[in-house]
Amino acid sequence: MRTISFEGVATAITSIIHNGGEKNGIASMLRREKFVQPNGKVKEVPVISGNAIRGILRDVGMYDMLQKVGYGVQDDGTVKGLPLSAFYFLFSGGALSSTGEAGINVDRFRKMKNLIPLIGLFGGAIGNAIMPGKLKIGKLMPICKETLHLLPEKYQNEEAESIWDYCQTEMYTRRDDEKNDKVRGMIDENVRALLTGGTAKVDITKSSTAQQMMYRNESLAAGTQFYWKVTLEDASDIEFEAFVNTLIVFSKAPYLGGRSAVGHGEISIKMDKWIEIDSRSNLEGKEVGLPLLQSYFNHLEDKKQDIRAMLNAIV
């Protein structure tokens, strides 16, 4: 077991929307956090939460793993699916429930982590206990004037602007296609009669909500850079491989935040290097090469029947 960490820079290729649940009229605002400045004053800064990134990585990693052990669409067109409890455990982390057991089934947890390395990394709740994960995902912290004093020295860009120079408000509209002559012919003729002031034996009150609207989203501009740190605490070699494979799968569609369907949230990540940390012998750590991943792939192939049996037994 060893603790491995990396620091890197993520760059917004397209503008990023990461809503914090707050609105200003028709505008959805970026998620904000307070940062104490060197002079003691407090300023709010939009930050991409570690929880958001962790959830995306969990989903893509688990999906890829399940495909490799035989879930999903089969060669004959049939679909091999998970029990619902196993689905929630893998993708959402599961939930605690009263099982009537006197204590935690340590052997069961150990078997689950050995069969599926990603469970050891992301953790989860099953039965009457929570299994902590070894993966520590940092927040994407914008590299800007308001955060420079908190970043490692090599990421402190003295030319960085205020965070508010990187923020913008983007406007969107949705038109009412009932007013589009090309497509309105697809509406039932009785409904069209009512829409044009005629009469018809049909009730449209339940579907007559206005479709035309205008709204705004606050976003971080394309080109904004973020500091990111990830740590794998006491991870085995195969757990390290499993996480690196997850990053590779994520890199094929690297989107985070909202409205990716219309072009938002694409990022690129430049990892400086992985460092193995051992406080007993090397306080500064030593560089670790990226694995070839073959051990992880071989493990899933060799153990796929056991993995499926275990997942199908989760209730």
GIDABEL-V295390 format. One line per field, one symbol per residue. psi: psi as a letter, one per 20 degrees, with the letter a starting at -180 (. if undefined). Layout:
psi->???
This chain:
psi->qqppqqqapppohrqppnqjjqqncjppqqpqqppprhjiqpqppppoqhhggggghgghghggghhhjjrbprhjirporqqhghghgghiiaqqqoiiqhapnghggggghhgnhhhhgharppckqpoqqipoprqoopnrhiihiiqqhijnoiiqrqhiiiqrppqqqproihjohhiiiiqphhghgghjjaqqmqojhijjpphprprqpprpqpipqqpppppoolqrghhgghgghghgghihmmqrarkhhkiqjprqpopgqppppoihhnhirqqpqpriihggghghghjhghghgghiip.
